[in-house]
Amino acid sequence: VSLVHEATRDEVAAARRARELERFDEVLRGQRYDNDLLADNFLRGPEGFWLVDYEYSGMGDPFFDLGNLSINNGLSEGSQEALLHLTFGEVTDAHRARLRLMRIMSDFREAMWGVIQQGLSTLDIDYVAYADKHFERLSRSMADRRFERWLDQASEVI
């Protein structure tokens, strides 16, 4: 009896796509990111904004920060385009696709955080509703007819 699972054609294709998506351009390597750009983590004062709550900060992907910021603040597609332009200058389909996929991953992370808090937190917060909200939104995003195209476009070198 073999304990090794024989990969299906779809699994092989998914693994190849995952390897492609793991490639970072030199400009993106070695950067620190906040990884938790929720509206509650911004403070506005007379001289500008401050970013607080760094417990998740570390090495990461700029598109996760942008996806997290845009999904949790309800940015429209036009505002997402402006965000990409302000961040990168020239915007390509690969930029747009990576942002849209990381919006989904942000919701997945938030949903899983809500699931974990259900077992850990002693606060009187409805973590079931919190997790459900993010699971529902990521399910809607993944059902978008453009999802497969985003996967293909995201593998393009930026």
C-alpha positions in Angstrom: 0.0 0.0 0.0 1.4 3.3 -1.0 1.2 6.2 1.4 2.1 8.7 -1.3 -0.9 10.4 -2.9 -0.7 10.5 -6.7 -1.4 14.0 -7.8 -4.2 14.6 -10.3 -3.7 16.8 -13.3 -5.6 19.6 -11.6 -3.4 19.3 -8.5 -0.2 19.4 -10.6 -1.5 22.5 -12.4 -2.5 24.2 -9.1 1.0 23.4 -7.7 2.7 24.9 -10.7 0.5 28.0 -10.5 1.3 28.4 -6.8 5.0 28.2 -7.5 4.6 31.0 -10.1 2.6 33.1 -7.7 5.4 32.8 -5.1 7.9 34.6 -7.3 8.4 38.1 -6.2 10.0 40.8 -8.3 13.2 42.2 -6.8 11.4 45.4 -5.8 9.0 43.5 -3.6 11.5 41.3 -1.7 12.5 42.0 1.8 9.9 44.6 2.6 8.1 45.0 5.9 4.3 45.4 5.8 1.6 46.0 8.4 -0.6 43.1 7.4 -3.6 44.5 9.4 -4.7 47.7 7.7 -8.2 47.9 9.2 -9.8 51.4 9.6 -9.6 51.1 13.4 -5.8 50.9 13.1 -5.5 54.4 11.7 -5.5 57.5 13.9 -6.1 60.9 12.4 -4.6 64.0 14.1 -4.0 67.6 13.2 -0.6 66.8 11.5 -1.7 63.7 9.6 -2.3 60.0 10.2 -0.7 57.4 12.4 -0.8 53.7 11.9 -1.2 51.7 15.1 -1.4 48.0 16.0 1.7 46.3 14.6 1.2 42.9 16.1 0.9 41.3 12.6 3.6 43.4 10.9 6.5 41.7 9.3 7.8 40.5 6.0 5.1 40.1 3.5 3.5 41.0 0.2 2.5 44.5 -0.6 -0.6 43.3 -2.3 -1.8 41.7 1.0 -1.7 45.1 2.7 -3.4 46.8 -0.3 -6.0 44.0 -0.5 -6.6 44.2 3.3 -6.9 48.0 3.2 -9.3 48.0 0.1 -11.6 45.1 1.1 -12.0 46.2 4.8 -12.7 49.8 3.8 -15.1 49.0 0.9 -13.0 50.6 -1.8 -14.8 50.6 -5.2 -12.9 49.3 -8.3 -12.2 52.9 -9.2 -10.7 53.5 -5.8 -8.7 50.3 -6.0 -7.3 51.5 -9.3 -6.3 54.8 -7.7 -4.7 52.9 -4.8 -2.6 50.8 -7.2 -1.6 53.9 -9.2 -0.5 55.7 -6.1 1.5 52.7 -5.0 3.1 51.5 -8.2 2.7 54.3 -10.8 1.9 52.3 -14.0 -0.8 49.7 -13.3 -1.1 46.4 -15.2 -3.6 43.6 -15.2 -1.2 41.6 -13.0 -1.4 44.4 -10.4 -5.2 44.4 -10.5 -5.4 40.6 -10.3 -3.0 40.4 -7.4 -5.0 43.0 -5.5 -8.2 41.2 -6.1 -6.8 37.9 -5.0 -5.3 39.4 -1.9 -8.7 40.9 -1.1 -10.0 37.4 -0.9 -7.0 36.2 1.2 -7.6 39.1 3.5 -11.2 38.0 4.1 -10.0 34.4 4.6 -7.5 35.5 7.2 -10.2 37.6 9.0 -12.7 34.8 8.9 -10.1 32.3 10.4 -9.2 34.9 13.0 -12.9 35.0 14.0 -13.0 31.2 14.2 -10.0 31.1 16.4 -11.3 33.8 18.7 -14.5 31.8 19.2 -12.4 29.3 21.2 -9.9 31.8 22.8 -11.5 35.1 23.5 -13.4 36.0 26.7 -14.7 39.2 25.2 -18.4 39.7 24.6 -18.1 39.8 20.9 -20.0 37.8 18.3 -17.0 36.1 16.6 -19.4 33.7 14.8 -21.0 36.7 13.0 -17.6 38.2 12.4 -16.2 35.0 10.8 -19.5 34.4 8.8 -19.3 38.0 7.4 -15.8 37.4 6.0 -16.5 33.8 4.8 -19.6 35.1 2.9 -17.7 38.0 1.3 -14.8 35.8 0.3 -17.2 33.2 -1.2 -18.9 36.0 -3.2 -15.5 37.2 -4.4 -14.4 33.7 -5.5 -17.6 33.3 -7.4 -16.8 36.3 -9.5 -16.7 35.3 -13.1 -13.3 36.9 -13.4 -11.7 34.8 -10.6 -9.9 32.3 -13.0 -8.6 35.1 -15.1 -7.2 36.8 -12.0 -5.3 33.6 -11.2 -3.8 33.6 -14.6 -3.0 37.3 -14.7 -1.5 37.3 -11.2 1.3 35.0 -12.4 2.6 37.6 -14.8 5.8 39.2 -13.8 5.4 42.8 -12.7 
